[in-house]
């Protein structure tokens, strides 16, 4: 299990500060890890607007605006939910870049179609909103860390295009 | 710097599950660390309603309902703000126990009156709402970890009384 490099978080904060961009995270699977990593860097307050750990579907709907239809039709573990979470946190916070994580960290909750380690990461900016599916190996904490690492890389990639 | 024991987080989740209680965290200083620690435990979804990392005062006011008067008069680093954050996250989430963290993790931001390491932790339940001031030693990450550890202990103490 590779620990996330603090230099990587520092590079993210530096990039967003230089570009005058703010980000915000809607985290289900990672439970606050993305915003925790960003705020581990001094000066993060200039670039992080807010983070929401939306473990319950009620919070996903009420705070982030994920539609009940999406949650019923596709479940919370889906591209569609990740997209709406990323879009929702960006609009709620007024940040330039919204990122989202949802998926099955395990050890329970996996199915044949969506086994443990199935993860969806969404990204939203004025350029649009998209999400990707991943299959990560490892235990609960490893899946969460790989997801957080990938979410940070999504923020950096999006910031570079803005 | 003492790492927070995963057994401690597991004990918290077990206690709240047994008592049928839910919690929610409003985190400024700890930036998501409290909810990240709770969700590191499998089954946390049963006891964690949501977490909000409210780094900006706008989010503290708009989402958590901390009054502008409180923020102007006492600043975000105060007993009053911690109390209103804990009360706000409990009402917003519908959880039984709301916890909040705010303070100065450093290295910058300290004053003579409130040096780096000055931390406020709030706790709210149907029993009422209160907050305490702490002075923690150490670097940014150490101050954040000591704060998260104390916040977890506040949740356990409150749960035992409910």
Interface residues (C-beta under 8 A of the other chain):
Chain A: X25 X27 X30 X31 X32 X33 X34 X35 X36 X38 X39 X40 X42 X44 X45 X48 X49 X50 X51 X52 X53 X54 X55 X56 X58 X59 X63 X92 X93 X94 X105 X106 X107 X108 X140 X141 X144
Chain B: X25 X27 X30 X31 X32 X33 X34 X35 X36 X38 X39 X40 X42 X44 X45 X48 X49 X50 X51 X52 X53 X54 X55 X56 X58 X59 X63 X92 X93 X94 X105 X106 X107 X108 X140 X141 X144
